[in-house]
């Protein structure tokens, strides 16, 4: 939510009870232009109330709406290089186990060069000689880092990436005694946190977090990877906030709201939210069908229509009948009535219905 303050409250406007909460960028922008201060942060320090007079408004196109958030994204907890260093250690650990299970020839073929032995002395030297680009897990680790921490504009994990990540987790993150320990087994290591955070972000976006346990990773460990909190801190904070992880008592929506509102959680992309995905279905309907048919098709797919849906539809029909564009407030009202992400809807419907 965007947090603003009504200037009518004067010196009391910064108090929590007087906060004005809105969920869309368009509404926040409208209120700021009307003189409402807004809480802002650089992604590292706590947000503070900033007056409109202190802001510079920049009207410039962005390739994706989500790119707006990259300017204030929380700093990644570590550099990509730390993940790559861990990956080298993990691959040497796998090679050492392969030599024990099969042969040195098998381990050599896996690494891509000859190895005399896997002694402690040679372990790091072997890792430094690896050509990481020769391993598919390197590509997946890079994609996982981008998806988990959003350090620069990038796409979310797709289904194929998520499937490969799941196979890596199933095949590698196992609780047995390796000849040489792997960072993938160490809670909180850059590699461990990256793959867990990326996989569980995808599960949140896919609607199967805590519902579908294809990989038994432990919910507190998953939340720790997503938020950067130690497992004990996760348990204590959930208990303090009245949230249970007992299957029969879990409130999944409340749990997801709690996770995604943590300070060090990189915000979900629009495409990773159910309302964002639904917004593009709605946009496609308006692009491909006449207005009356599009409205009917959309209504038929809404699970729980809002009591305000009839009025929201009538406002849009009236505007289009007069060859006018619905204003932002009317489009937000319609988006709220059908449960779609308002900003994507506003930007795209304005484009679709603009003259010429």
N, C-alpha and C positions, 0 to 999 in steps of 0.2 A: 504494500500500500504506500502511496505518497502521503506524507504527513504535512499538512499546512496549518496555518493559524488565521483565524478570522480577525482582521484588524479592528473590528467593532469591539473586541474584548480589551483593547488598550494594553495596559501593563500586565494584564492577566492572560494575554493571548498565548504565552508559551506554556501554560499549564496543560498537563495531559488531558484533563477533563474538557478542555476547550479545543482540543485538536480536531481538525477537519480531515477525515480520511477518504481518499478516492483511489480507485484501482486503475484508472486509465491515464495514460500520458496526456491525451487530448484535454481531459477535464482539468488535470493539474495545471497544464499550460494556460487554459482559460482563466483559472482562478488567480494564478500568478500575475497575469496581465491585468486583472482587476484589483491588484494590490495586496494579495494574500502572500505573506512570507511562507517559505517552504523549507523543510529540513533537508539539508544536503550534506554529503560527505565525500571525501576524496578516496574512499574505499579502505582507508587505513585507520582513521580516527573516527570517534563517534560523530553522528550527524548533529548539526547545529542549525538553528533557525536563521535563514538568510532572507533579507528583504529584497523585493524586486528591484529596487534602485541600485543594489549592489551586483546585479546580474547583467551579463551581456547575452543578448539573444542572437543566435546565429541561425539563419535560414539557409540551410545547405542540404542537398540530397544525401541520403545514405543508401548503400546497396541493399542492406537488410535492416529492418526496423530494430533487430536485436543489437546492431552495431552501436546504437546510442548508449547501451549500457557498458560497453567496453571501457569507456572513459573513467568509470568509477567502480570497476570490478575489484573485489578484494585481491590483494597481492597473492600470487601463487605461493604455497607454503615452502616450495623449493624449486630450483631451476630444473629444466628438462635434463640437463647434464647429470644431475644426481640420479635420475631414473636410469639413464644410460649406464652410469657406473655400476648401479645395482644390477642391471641386466647382464653386464659382463660377468659379474660374480655368480649370478644365477645360472648362466649357460655353462660356466666351468663346473659348477656343482652338478649340473645334469650330466655333463661329460664324464665326470668322475664316477657317478653312479652307473653310467652306461658301461664304463670300463670294467667295473666290478661285476655287473650283471652279464655282459657279453664278452668284450675283449678290448685291448688297447687299439686294435685296428678299427673297431666300431667307433670308439671314442675319437680317434684321429679323423675318421671320415666325417663325423658330426661337426668337429671343430673346424676342419678345412686345412689343417697343418699337423705335422708330426709333433708328438709330445713324449718326452722321456718318462715322466712320472707326474703324479698329482700330489707331490709333497707340499707341505705348507709353504716352503720356500718358493716353489714354482707357481703357486696358485695365482697370485696377482699378475705375474709376468705372462701367464697364459691368457688371462683376460685382456691384457693390453694389446695382444697380437690379434684378437678377434676382429673379423670384418663383420660388424653388426648388421650391415645392409644385406648380408647373405641369409639372415634369419627372419622369417615372417613375423616372429614375436616382436621384433624391433618396430615394425610398422604398426602393429597393434598397440604397443606400449606408447608410441608417439600419439596415436589417435586417442588413446585413453587419457593421456595427459591433457590434450587439448579439450576433450569433452569434460573431464572432471573439474578443471580449474579455469578454463576459458581465458588463457593468458593473452590471446590475440583473437581477432575475428576468425571464426572457424565454424564448421558445421558440427552438428551433434553426431553421435554414433548412429550408423544405420543398422539395419537388422543383421546384415552379413558380418559387420564388425562385432556386434554384440554376440552373435553365435560363436565367432572365433574366440572372443574374450572368455565366454563361458567354457569353451573347450579347454582353454589354457588354465582356467581356474580349476576345472574338474581334474585335469591331468597333472597339474603342477602343485597346486596348493593343497598338499596332503600332509597328514600328521604322522610322518614316519621319520626315522632317524637317518638323515642323509650322511654320506661320508664326509662331505663338507657342507656346512649350513648355507642356506640360500636366503637372501633378503626377502624373497617372496613369502617366506615363512615367518618373518619377524614383524610383529605388529608395529605399525607406525613407520616402517622404513619407507623411503620414497617410492620404491616399486610396489610394495604391499599396499600402501595407501592409494596409489594411482589406480591400480587395477580394480581394487574394491570400490573406490569412489565412482569410477567410470561405469562399472557394471551396475551398481546400485542406482546411479542417476538414470541409466537406461531403464531399469526396472520401475522407477518412479514414473518416467515418461510413458512406459508401456502399460501402466496400471496394474503391475503385478508385484510391487514392493510389499513384502510381508504376506503376500497372498500366495505366490507361487514360489516354492522353495526348490528350484531345480538344482541350486548349489547351496549346500548347507553351510553358510558362512557365519551364522550367529548375528542376530539383529543388532546387538549393542556394538559389535565390531563394525558392522556396516555403517551404523550411524556415526561412529567415531571417525571412520574414513571420510564420510561425507562432510562432517563438520569440523574436523581437526581436534575434537575433544577426546581425552583419554576415556577408556571404557568405564572406569569407576565414576568419572564426572558425568558421563551420559546417564548412568543408572541413578545417580543422586539427583541430577537435574530433572529427569523424567518423573521421579518420585515426588520431588518438591512441587512440580507443576501438575500433579494429579493424573499422570498418564501411565497406563499399565502396558506391559508387553506380554501379558498372559493372553493366549489366543482367544479365550472366551470373553475377555473383557476389553480387547483392543478397540479403540476408535481410530480407524485407519486414516480418515480425513484429518482428524486432530493431530495425529502423529506426523503426517506429512507436512501440515502447516507448521508444526513445531520445528521439524528438520530444516525446511526451506527458509525459515525466518532466522536461522542462526547467522551471526555476523560473518563467519568465514565460509559460508556456503555460497558458491558462485551462483547467481540467480539462474533459474531454468530459462532456456530459450522459449520463445512463444511456441515453437514447434514441439517442445517437450511437455507442453501443458495440454490437458484435454480440451480446454476452451480454445486454445490456439489451433489445434487440429480441426476442431469443429468449425472454427471461423473460415477455414479454407474450403470446407465442404459447402458452407453457405455461400461463399464468394463464387464458387463454381456454379452453383444453382442460378445465381443472378446473371452470371456471364452467359450461360447456355440456354436459358428459358425466358419466356416473357414474364413480366412482373407478377401477374396473378398466378401463373403456374409455379413460378419459383417460390413465392410465399406459401402456397399450398404444400409443395414438396418439403419445404423446410419445416413447416408446422407438423407435418406427419412424422418427422424424425425426432421431434422434441419429446423427450421422455416425460418431463413434468412441465407443461406449458405454464408460464406465469399468468396470473390474472390480468396483468398489464399488456399481454401480447396483442389483444384485439386493438386497443388504443394505439399501441406502437405501430402496428401494421397500417392502421387508418392514416396516421400522420405521414407515413412514407407514400402511400397511395395518393393522398391529396397533393403532396409535393410533386410527384412524378406526373400526375394529371395536369398540373399547372406548368409542366416542363421546367421545374425547378429542382435544385439539388436539396435533399434533406440536410438540415444543419447538423453540426456535431452532436448537439444535445439529443436530437431526435434519433440519430443513428446509435448513440450510446444507449438510449432507452430501449431500442429494438434489440441491441446486442445483449443487454441485461435480461430482457424477457426471454431470450432463447438460450442464454448461457454461453455466448460466443465472446472471444477476445475482442474488445471494442476497438482498439487501435488499428489492428489489421483490417477490421471491417470498414472503419472510417476511411482509411487510406485507399483501399481497393475499390470500394463502392463509389467514392468520390471520383476516382479515375474512370471507372466503368460508365458512370452517368454524366461525366463532364461533356459539354457540347464539343462536337468535332472529335 
